[in-house]
Amino acid sequence: MSIRKKKWKSGGKIRAAWVLDYVDEHGKRRQKTFHTKMEAKSAEAKFRYELSVRRHVDAIDQLTVNGAIELWAKSREGGDLEEATKLSYQSIVKYNILPFIGTRLLNDFYIQDVLRFEDELKNTPYPPDFPSPRKRGRLRSRDAVRRATMVLGAIFATAQLHGKATHNPVYAIPRRKRPYRKTDREKVANKPQVGVDIPTLEEIGLILDHVCGRYWRLIVVVIFSGLRASELRGLRWIDIDFKRGVIQVRQRANFRGRLGPPKSKAGFRTIPVPPYVLQMLSEWKDECSGGSLGLVFPTKRGTVPGYQVIIRCSLRPTMKRAGLMVDKGRVDKNGNKVLSPKYTLHALRHFYASWCINRVEDGGLGLMVKQVQERMGHANIQITMDTYGHLFPIRDEGEALARAERLLRRNKDATRTWRRGG
């Protein structure tokens, strides 16, 4: 690596520049021209460091954010991502990244640019052509900005892995400043609470007394099994063992109605169900035509039902009959208030978890943490504890503390007697 001064004649005048010669990590000779010697020396120090850590990218090989997105998309082809996740990534790239920084060079993008990108994204409303009509013209939420930054970090990481970026400004942000990490207070606030996110025993009684619609049996099953909505939509008759009294989870349906295996290995599980549920399903099997797919809860044509169809046909009417409708601040086209169900289908899954956790004397099953994890199909026990750890009962330790205190005081009195020579 060397710096030399270059002179030439142009327009009758003598002109000069400083040329930096070096060989990159691939053995290819490179030249850079600078106006001053100081600029050349500064570039030399920078290039030496980048070559030492094998992170140097020549200006000719630099990518824009748009080019890095194409590289990132190719690296994810053939992966095991859910189709809904892929569509979500495409939407984030199209509406939250490309319009703002698509033409920026990767190596000219630093931490300050990431923070400016987040501010601009937060203060810019969704465009008129955004897929979700209710979000058009509205400002992006904090969570939307967080997801866009997370995807941007993954794009930089892929470019860096392929030798097209010298640094990752998103990952360079200090941990406490990363926008995609929830604080401890937010984690506590997001835990499902009984009566708010989880129905109480009294409310479950009302729901069971007023279930209605074509898919009312599905609502009963989720209450007593905790299956995910996708698992319920893909449940087959061959997955129900009436002799053993269990439901075996072996497949699920995605948002497009396509059947496939559960999301993870932990999703494959066997769940015992009460006799009442088995009797109900046995009677339904005699009158249900599962079609060629053999589904337990098919549409009238024998196909996989859509999630919104289940909500519209059964969950919403059931909640309305049970008096569990609340005002969430929504209005219709005429300005009238629109009441929404207090609980979602996933909230009934939360109830099943709380039912497994509660003590037997409180009307629950009193299961251990590991058993709850297996029944819920969580990938690891940490997910179970992070979500439902606050629901596990704390045993009364007053008597144990009093007994330990008496023992300590007795030992203390014995020590005093020995010291006095008694």
Residue pairs with C-beta under 8 A, 6 or more apart in sequence:
1 20
1 21
1 22
1 23
1 44
1 47
1 48
2 20
2 21
2 22
3 18
3 19
3 20
3 21
3 37
3 40
3 41
3 44
4 18
4 19
4 21
5 16
5 17
5 18
5 19
5 37
6 16
6 17
6 18
6 19
6 33
7 14
7 15
7 16
8 14
8 15
8 16
9 15
17 33
17 34
17 35
18 33
18 34
18 35
18 36
18 37
18 39
18 40
19 31
19 32
19 33
19 34
19 40
20 31
20 32
20 33
20 34
20 40
20 43
20 44
20 47
21 29
21 30
21 31
22 29
22 30
22 32
22 44
22 47
22 51
23 29
23 30
24 30
24 51
24 56
24 58
25 51
25 54
25 56
30 58
32 40
32 43
32 59
34 40
34 43
47 56
50 56
50 57
50 166
55 160
55 166
55 167
56 166
57 107
57 163
57 164
57 165
57 166
61 164
62 105
62 106
62 107
62 164
63 71
63 105
63 106
63 159
63 164
63 165
64 102
64 103
64 104
64 105
64 106
65 97
65 98
65 101
65 102
65 103
65 104
65 106
65 109
65 152
65 155
66 98
66 102
66 103
67 164
68 106
68 155
68 156
68 158
68 159
68 164
68 165
69 93
69 97
69 98
69 102
69 155
71 158
71 159
71 162
71 164
72 154
72 155
72 158
72 159
75 158
76 86
76 89
82 254
82 263
83 254
83 255
83 256
83 258
84 254
84 255
88 147
89 151
91 131
92 147
92 148
92 151
93 151
95 126
95 127
95 130
96 121
96 140
96 144
96 145
96 147
96 148
96 151
97 148
97 151
97 152
97 155
99 127
100 117
100 120
100 121
100 124
101 109
101 113
101 117
104 113
106 156
106 159
106 164
106 165
106 166
107 165
107 166
107 167
109 169
110 167
110 169
111 169
111 172
111 173
113 169
114 149
114 152
114 169
114 170
114 173
117 149
117 152
118 145
118 148
118 149
118 179
121 140
121 144
121 145
121 148
122 139
122 140
122 142
122 145
123 139
124 139
124 140
125 136
125 137
125 138
125 139
125 140
126 132
126 135
126 136
126 137
126 138
126 139
126 140
127 136
128 136
128 137
129 136
130 136
142 179
145 179
146 179
146 180
147 180
149 170
149 179
149 180
150 170
150 180
152 170
153 168
153 170
153 171
153 180
156 165
156 167
156 168
156 169
156 170
156 171
157 168
157 171
159 165
160 166
160 167
160 168
173 179
175 181
182 190
187 386
191 387
191 388
191 390
192 198
192 347
192 350
192 387
192 388
194 200
194 354
194 391
197 343
197 347
197 350
198 347
198 350
198 351
198 354
199 207
199 324
199 343
199 347
199 348
199 351
201 363
203 322
203 324
203 342
203 343
204 223
204 351
206 322
206 323
206 324
207 219
207 223
207 318
207 319
207 322
207 324
207 348
208 220
208 223
209 322
210 318
210 321
210 322
211 219
211 220
211 314
211 318
212 314
212 317
212 318
212 321
213 313
213 314
213 315
213 317
213 318
214 313
214 314
215 297
215 305
215 310
215 313
215 314
215 315
216 314
216 318
217 280
217 281
217 284
217 297
218 232
218 297
218 310
218 314
219 314
219 315
219 318
219 345
219 348
220 277
220 280
221 227
221 232
221 235
221 247
221 273
221 277
221 281
222 229
222 232
222 345
222 348
222 349
222 352
223 348
223 351
223 352
224 273
224 274
224 276
224 277
224 352
225 247
225 271
225 273
225 277
225 352
226 271
226 349
226 352
226 353
226 356
226 375
226 376
227 235
227 247
227 249
227 271
227 349
228 252
228 346
228 349
228 377
229 307
229 310
229 345
229 346
230 252
230 253
230 254
231 249
231 251
231 252
231 262
231 267
231 377
232 297
233 252
233 253
233 257
233 295
233 297
233 304
233 305
233 307
233 310
234 251
234 252
234 253
234 259
234 260
234 295
234 304
235 247
235 249
235 295
235 296
235 297
236 250
236 251
236 290
236 293
236 294
236 295
236 296
237 285
237 290
237 294
237 295
237 296
238 294
239 247
239 248
239 249
239 250
239 251
239 296
240 246
240 247
240 248
240 278
240 281
240 296
241 247
241 248
242 278
242 281
242 282
245 272
245 273
245 275
245 278
246 270
246 271
246 272
246 273
247 270
247 271
247 273
248 269
248 270
248 271
249 262
249 267
249 268
249 269
249 270
249 271
249 377
250 261
250 262
250 268
251 259
251 260
251 261
251 262
252 259
252 260
252 261
252 262
252 263
252 267
253 259
253 260
253 304
254 260
255 307
257 303
257 304
257 306
258 304
259 293
259 304
261 267
261 268
262 268
262 377
264 377
264 379
265 379
266 373
266 374
266 377
266 378
266 379
266 380
267 377
269 374
269 375
269 377
271 375
281 296
284 296
285 296
288 296
288 298
289 298
289 302
290 296
290 298
290 302
291 298
291 301
291 302
291 303
292 302
293 302
293 303
293 304
295 302
295 304
297 305
297 310
298 304
298 305
299 305
299 309
307 345
310 345
311 341
311 345
315 341
315 344
315 345
316 341
319 325
319 341
319 342
319 343
320 339
320 341
324 341
324 342
324 343
325 339
325 340
325 341
325 342
326 339
326 340
326 341
326 342
327 337
327 339
327 340
328 340
330 337
330 338
330 340
331 337
331 338
332 338
349 376
352 375
352 376
353 372
353 376
353 384
353 387
353 388
353 391
354 364
354 388
354 391
355 363
355 364
355 365
356 364
356 365
356 367
356 371
356 372
356 375
357 364
357 365
357 366
357 367
357 372
357 388
357 391
357 392
357 393
358 364
358 365
358 366
358 391
358 393
359 366
359 393
360 366
362 393
367 375
369 381
369 384
369 385
369 392
370 381
372 384
372 388
373 380
373 381
373 383
373 384
376 384
378 384
378 387
